[in-house]
Amino acid sequence: MSEIVSKTPVRDAAKAAFPYSAPMIAGFIFLGIAYGLYMKQLGFGVLFPVFMALLIYAGSVEFIVAAALVAPFSPLNVFLICLMVSGRQIFYGISMLEKYGGHLGKKRWYLITSLVDEAFSLNYMAKIPSYIDKGWYMFFVSLYLQIYWVMGAGIGNLFGAMLPFDLKGIEFAMTALFIIIFAENWLKEKSHESSLLGLGITLTSLIIVGKEQFLIPSLLGIWIMLTLSRPKLSSKLKRIE
C-alpha cells in the first residue's frame, strides 16, 4: 500500500501540531504571566518581557536576566549562572542530533534555538503520522510553545496586577505536565529498562549532590549509561517486538 502524501504539508503539520502542544498552554501562559508581572514589578514596560521571551526564551534564565538588569553590572557572573542553569540543554541537543539533522533544512536552526524542556519532551516522543511532514510538525510544536510563553509574558506585564488570584505555586503546573508525559511514555514502552535506569540515576544524584545541583549530574549520568547500554537495549527491544 502506497504512503499517503499531503498536498499541503505546512498547513497540515500546523493543524496536527496544535492539539499536541495544547496541553502546555496552561503552564506556559501562567508562568509567562508570572514572568511578565515580575518584570512589571521591576519597573519594565511590556516590550522588555515580550522581546526577552522572543530572543532569550529560556524560562528560568529570563528571570535571572530580569534581576540582573536592576543589579550592579556583572556580565561574567550572569553568564556563569545562566550557563549552569541551562547546561542541561547540551544533553537535549545531543539526544536530538538525529531528529534535528541536516535533512530538515533551515527549519533545524529554529528547532535548535527553541529546544526548551517542553519542546524536547514533546518532539522527542512525538508519534507523527506518516502523511505529516516531520520537520514542519516539530517546527510548529516548538513555535506554538514559544507563542504561549510570549503571550503569557505580555499579558502578565499588561494585566498581571489586575488578576483576582494569587499565582504562588503555579510553577508546579509544568512539573505536573512532565509527570503526565513520563506516565504516558511508560505506558507505551514495551521495556521499562531505560526509564528505570533514568529514575535510578536521578535518585542517586539527588541523594549525593542535593536538589539544587542534581540536574546536570543526572543528565550526564543518564546520557553516559544509555550510550553504553544502547546496543543491549536495542537488541532486547528487537526480541520483544
N, C-alpha and C positions, 0 to 999 in steps of 0.2 A: 504494500500500500504506500503510495507516494505521500511525502510530508506536505502538510498544508503550509503555504507561504502567504503571509499577509501582504496585501496590496498597499496598505497604509501603515508601515511598520512603526513610524514615530507616534502617530495618533493612537494606535492600538497598544503600544507599550505604555504610553502615558495613562490610558484608561485602565490598564491592568495593574499598573504600579500604585495607583492612588489608594484603592482599598487595602492593599498590602501595607502601605505606610500609615494608613489612617489611625490604627491603634496608638500610634505615637503622638497624635495630636495633643491629647490632654497633657501629657508630661511635658512636651516641648513648649506648648503655649503657656502653661502656668509657670514653668521655670523661666521662660523668656519674660513673662510679666514680672517675676521676682527680680530678674536682672535689670529690666527697664526701670522698675521702681527704685532699685538700688542706685542706678545712675542718676535718677531724678533727685534722690536724697543727697547725692554728692554735688549737685548743682549743675548737671549737664542736661542740655536740651535733647530733643528726640533724635536729632541727626547723629549724635555720638553713639548711642547704643545700636541704632539701626545700621550704621556703617561699620561699627565694630563687629556686629553679628554677621554682616556680609563678608568682611575682609579677614577677620580673625577666626570666627566660627569654631571655637574650641571649648565651649561650655565653661568649665571652671576657670580656664585661663582668662576668659573675658572678665570675670570677677577680679582676678589678680591684677590685670591691666587697669581696670577701673580704679582700684585702690592705689595703684602706682601713679596714676595721673594726678592725685592730690597729695602724694607723699614726696619727700625730698628726692631729687633726681639721682637714680642709681640703676643705670641700664644693665650693668653686669649682673647685679643681684636679681633683677626682674627676669633676665634671660635664663639664669640658672634655675630659678624657681619654676618658670614655665617649662623648661626642658625636663625637669624632674616630674612635674605634674603630667606632661604629655608624652613622656618617654614610652608609654605603652603603645603609642601609635606606630613605633618601629616594628613591633611584633605583628600588629594588624597588617602593616604593609607587606611584611614577609609572607604572611598567610594568604594574602590576596594577589601574590605575584602572578599566579596562573589566570585567575579571573579577570584581573585588570591588566592583562598583557597588551602588547602592541597591536593585536588584532582588532582592538576596539577603536583604533584611530585617535582622533583628537579628543574624543569623549573621555579617554582614560585620564587626561590631565585634570579634568574637573572631579572625576571619581576619586583620584588620589588626594586632591586637596580637601575634599569633603568627607574624608574617611574618619568620621567620628565613631564613637562606640556603637551607636544605634545603627548607623549605615553599615558598619562592619557586620553586626549581628544579622541584620535583615538580608543583605546581599550575599553574605557567606552561605546562609542556609536557604536561600530562595529556590523554590521549585518552579522554574519558569516554563510555561507551556512551549511546546516545540514550535508553534507558529508565531511566537513573540520574539522579536529581536532582543537577545540577552543584553547587549550593550546598552541599548536605549532603555530597557526595563530598569537596569541598575542605575542608569543615569537619572531617570525620573524619580526613583525611590530616594536617592540622595538629594535631588533638587527639592522634592516635597518636604523632606525633613528640614532642610535649611530654611525654606519658606515659612514653616511653622515657627521656627526659632526666631526669625526676623520679625514676623508678625507679633509674636509674644513680646519681644523687646520693645517694639514700637508702642503696642497697646499699654504695656506696663508704664512706660515713661509718660504717655499722654494721659492715661486714665487710672493708673495704679492707685493713686491716693484716694480715688472715689470708690474703690472696691469695698463692698459691705462685709467682707470676711477676711480673716487672718490667713496669710499664706504660709505661716510657720508649719514646717513638716511636709510641705507639698513636694519636696525633693524626693520623698520616698516613692512617689509615683513612678519614677524611672527605674528604681530598684525593683518594684513590683513587676514592671514590664519585662525586665531581664529574667526574673524568676519564671514568668509565664513562658518566655521564649525558650528557656532551658527545659522546662517541663514538656513543652511541645516537641522539642528535639529529642528528648529522652523517649517519648512515646513512639517516635518514628524510627529510632535506632533499632537495628537488628542485633547489635552487640553494644553493651554499655561500657566496654573496657576503657575506651578513650575518655568518656565522661567521668568515670570513677577515678581515672588517673589524674584528670584535671582537678577534681574535688580534693583528692588526697594531697596533691602538691600545694594547692591553695591553702588548705587547712594547716599543713606543715609550715608554710611560710608565715601564716598568720600567728602561729604559736611562737615561732623563732624570732621574727623581727617586729611583731606588733601590727596593729591595724593601720597605723599611719604610713608604714613603709612596705607593706606586704605585696602590693600590686605588681611592681616591676620584678621582684624575685619570682613571684608566681608565674608571670607570663614567660620569663626567661626559662624557668624550670619546665613548664609545660611544653614550650617550643622545643627544647633540647630532647625531652623524653619522647615526645611524639615523633620527632625526626628520627631518633634512634630506633624506635619501635615501629616505624611506618611499614617496613617490609612484613613484619609479623602480623600487624593489624590488617594489612591489605590481604594477605593470604588467608587469614581467618575469616574475613568478610566474604571472600570468594567462596569458601567452603560452606558458609551459612547460606549464601544465595543459591 
